[in-house]
Amino acid sequence: MYEVLEINKKKLECKFGFNALRRFSRITKMPISQLEILGDKMTLDEAVILIHCGIADGHRAAKKELDYTVDDLADDLDFDMDAIGRAMDIFASQMGKDRMAGGDKVASNKKKAKPKK
């Protein structure tokens, strides 16, 4: 599923799944072991590229063409800087911090062993 992200009065489909992360990793050369920094310790360039990858994958999922570059996104952000926060909210809701932190959520769902008496 994708969500609609509004940036500078433009409504853009946005999806942060593994395809968006794959694209982001390829563009930035960031190894999978460092993907846990997404959303917290990113550079501005990485943030804009990540948002663009989400928009590109959202359009792919919606089966819509995208004629919108990273530079176009950066230009729109000049007029709507709050859109970075909205995009990161979508990222957090779609990927979840637990999914990016090496599977902590999965580990926390495991039954704990009862202590031996």
C-alpha positions as CSV (number, residue, x, y, z in Angstrom):
1,M,0.0,0.0,0.0
2,Y,1.1,3.5,-0.6
3,E,0.1,6.8,1.0
4,V,-0.3,10.2,-0.5
5,L,2.3,12.7,0.5
6,E,1.6,16.4,-0.1
7,I,4.7,18.5,-0.8
8,N,4.3,22.1,-1.9
9,K,0.7,21.5,-2.9
10,K,1.6,18.5,-5.0
11,K,0.0,15.1,-4.1
12,L,2.5,12.3,-4.6
13,E,2.1,8.6,-4.0
14,C,4.7,7.4,-1.5
15,K,5.6,3.9,-0.4
16,F,8.6,2.9,1.8
17,G,9.0,-0.9,1.3
18,F,11.9,-3.1,0.4
19,N,11.9,-1.9,-3.2
20,A,12.4,1.8,-2.0
21,L,15.1,0.7,0.4
22,R,16.8,-1.3,-2.3
23,R,16.8,1.7,-4.6
24,F,18.0,4.0,-1.8
25,S,20.9,1.5,-1.0
26,R,21.9,1.3,-4.6
27,I,21.9,5.1,-5.1
28,T,23.7,6.0,-1.8
29,K,25.9,2.8,-1.7
30,M,24.8,2.4,1.9
31,P,25.1,-1.3,3.0
32,I,22.2,-3.1,4.6
33,S,24.1,-3.1,7.9
34,Q,23.7,0.7,8.0
35,L,20.1,1.0,7.1
36,E,19.2,1.2,10.8
37,I,20.3,4.9,10.7
38,L,17.4,5.8,8.4
39,G,15.3,8.5,10.0
40,D,17.7,9.3,12.8
41,K,21.3,9.9,11.7
42,M,20.9,10.7,8.0
43,T,22.5,13.5,6.1
44,L,20.2,16.0,4.4
45,D,21.1,14.5,1.0
46,E,20.3,11.0,2.3
47,A,16.9,12.2,3.6
48,V,15.9,13.8,0.3
49,I,17.1,10.7,-1.7
50,L,15.1,8.4,0.7
51,I,12.0,10.5,0.3
52,H,12.4,10.5,-3.5
53,C,12.8,6.7,-3.5
54,G,9.6,6.4,-1.5
55,I,7.8,8.6,-4.0
56,A,9.2,6.7,-6.9
57,D,8.1,3.4,-5.4
58,G,4.7,4.8,-4.5
59,H,4.2,5.8,-8.1
60,R,5.3,2.4,-9.3
61,A,2.8,0.7,-6.9
62,A,0.1,3.1,-8.1
63,K,1.0,2.3,-11.7
64,K,1.6,6.0,-12.4
65,E,4.5,7.6,-14.3
66,L,6.8,9.8,-12.4
67,D,8.4,12.8,-13.9
68,Y,9.9,14.2,-10.7
69,T,13.6,14.3,-10.0
70,V,15.5,14.5,-6.7
71,D,16.2,18.1,-7.7
72,D,12.5,18.8,-8.2
73,L,11.8,17.4,-4.7
74,A,14.6,19.5,-3.2
75,D,13.1,22.6,-4.9
76,D,9.6,21.8,-3.5
77,L,11.1,21.3,-0.1
78,D,12.4,24.9,-0.2
79,F,8.7,26.0,0.0
80,D,7.5,23.2,2.3
81,M,10.1,22.0,4.7
82,D,7.5,20.4,7.0
83,A,7.1,17.8,4.2
84,I,10.3,16.2,5.4
85,G,8.6,15.4,8.7
86,R,5.4,14.2,7.0
87,A,7.5,11.9,4.8
88,M,9.4,10.5,7.8
89,D,6.1,9.9,9.5
90,I,5.0,7.8,6.5
91,F,8.4,6.0,6.6
92,A,8.0,5.2,10.3
93,S,4.4,3.9,9.9
94,Q,5.3,1.8,6.9
95,M,8.7,0.4,7.9
96,G,8.5,0.8,11.7
97,K,11.6,1.4,13.8
98,D,11.5,-2.2,15.0
99,R,11.7,-3.6,11.4
100,M,14.8,-1.4,10.7
101,A,16.6,-2.2,14.0
102,G,17.6,-5.7,13.0
103,G,14.4,-7.5,13.9
104,D,14.0,-6.5,17.5
105,K,10.2,-6.6,17.2
106,V,10.4,-10.2,16.1
107,A,12.7,-11.1,19.0
108,S,10.5,-9.4,21.5
109,N,7.5,-11.6,20.4
110,K,9.3,-14.8,21.2
111,K,8.2,-16.6,24.4
112,K,10.6,-16.1,27.2
113,A,11.9,-19.3,28.8
114,K,10.6,-19.8,32.3
115,P,13.3,-19.8,35.0
116,K,14.3,-23.3,36.3
117,K,13.3,-24.0,39.9
